[in-house]
Amino acid sequence: MPWPRAERPEQRNLLLTGQQTVLREKRIEDAVVDYEWRVDPELAKLDATTPLRLTLDEYTRYFSDELEFPSPWSVRLAVETFDGEHIGNVMYYDVDEREKQAELGIMIGIREYWGRGYGSDVIATVLKHIFLDTGIERVYLHTLTWNDRAQSAFKKSGFKFVRDITKDGYEFLLMDISRDDWLADHSEAVVSDDEPAESPIDSGGQISGAIN
């Protein structure tokens, strides 16, 4: 069942801990680093978009408005290392309560963390939260056909190819994973109906698939 409105994840002060990363709520201090990533041509290419043309002041005002008035249909989280370095972002958005599905997007913005398993850890951590703590039963994403690193990370996390998609002149692979398939690969996460799930939160222009 979809979560009640008063208990949506974005209202829970989310803090998710993985094996290599911590996922936390976005805050205004993130604006400067996020802006640097949004104006970076290489990162924009990986995100199938163009570099942001706003000034930092304009972007910060926009960013502040999003924090103050968050969408009820998306959850945005910052990705940090265990020593507190902000290295990327992850979000699930276009949450559809009727279809019980959402789209996933992830970016590791600091290049020295590419290819070191951080992206895979973020995906694993956010999927665990989605499938154990929310009513979402399907997560899907779009990844550029040439982004082999991203596809490898998504496959490692259980995503499967659905079909090819052309959008705005870009070629994507649509991939998805269902709650049932995720649970089948994570039997240790299955708990009795009489027991509460152990939620990781107890401890404390967007194209999906843009992992680096």
C-alpha positions, 0 to 999 in steps of 0.5 A, spaced: 500 500 500 502 507 498 504 510 504 499 515 508 500 522 506 503 524 513 508 518 513 511 520 506 519 519 506 520 526 505 517 528 511 521 523 515 528 526 516 531 521 512 538 518 514 540 512 510 547 508 511 550 504 506 557 500 506 561 506 503 556 512 503 551 516 507 544 518 504 542 525 507 536 530 506 539 536 502 540 542 505 542 549 503 549 548 504 549 544 498 547 549 493 554 551 491 557 544 490 551 542 486 551 548 482 558 546 480 556 540 478 550 542 474 555 547 470 560 542 468 560 540 461 562 532 462 557 531 468 551 535 463 553 530 458 552 524 462 546 527 465 543 527 457 543 535 458 546 541 457 550 545 462 546 550 467 546 557 465 543 560 471 548 564 475 550 561 482 545 567 486 539 565 481 540 557 482 541 558 490 534 562 490 531 556 486 535 551 490 532 554 497 525 554 494 525 547 493 528 546 500 522 550 503 517 547 498 519 540 496 515 536 491 511 531 495 512 526 489 520 526 489 525 525 494 532 528 494 538 526 498 545 528 498 551 522 498 556 523 503 562 519 505 563 516 512 568 522 513 562 527 511 564 529 504 559 531 499 560 527 493 554 526 489 546 526 489 541 521 489 533 521 488 527 518 486 521 522 483 515 522 479 512 517 484 506 514 482 502 512 488 496 508 483 502 505 479 506 504 485 512 506 482 518 511 481 524 513 477 531 513 480 536 518 478 543 518 481 550 522 480 557 521 483 559 528 482 567 528 484 571 524 479 576 521 484 570 517 487 568 514 480 569 506 479 570 505 486 563 502 488 560 508 491 555 509 486 553 501 487 553 502 494 548 508 493 543 504 489 543 498 494 542 503 500 536 507 496 533 501 493 533 497 500 529 504 503 524 504 497 522 497 498 522 496 505 520 503 507 515 505 502 509 503 498 513 503 491 513 496 488 517 498 481 523 502 480 525 504 473 531 508 470 533 511 463 541 510 462 544 512 456 546 507 451 554 508 451 554 509 459 557 502 460 559 504 467 552 506 469 549 500 466 554 495 470 552 498 476 545 498 475 545 490 473 549 489 479 544 492 483 538 487 480 536 492 474 534 489 468 533 491 461 526 493 458 527 496 452 531 502 448 528 509 448 529 515 444 528 521 447 530 529 446 535 526 441 538 521 446 538 514 446 537 510 452 536 503 455 530 503 460 531 498 466 527 496 472 527 492 478 521 490 482 520 489 489 518 482 488 525 481 485 529 485 490 526 481 495 528 474 492 535 477 492 535 479 499 531 474 503 535 477 509 531 483 508 524 479 509 521 480 516 515 477 519 508 480 518 508 481 525 515 484 526 516 491 524 522 492 518 528 494 521 529 501 517 535 504 516 532 511 517 532 509 525 539 510 525 539 517 524 532 537 469 533 530 471 535 524 467 536 518 471 542 513 470 547 518 470 551 515 475 559 516 474 
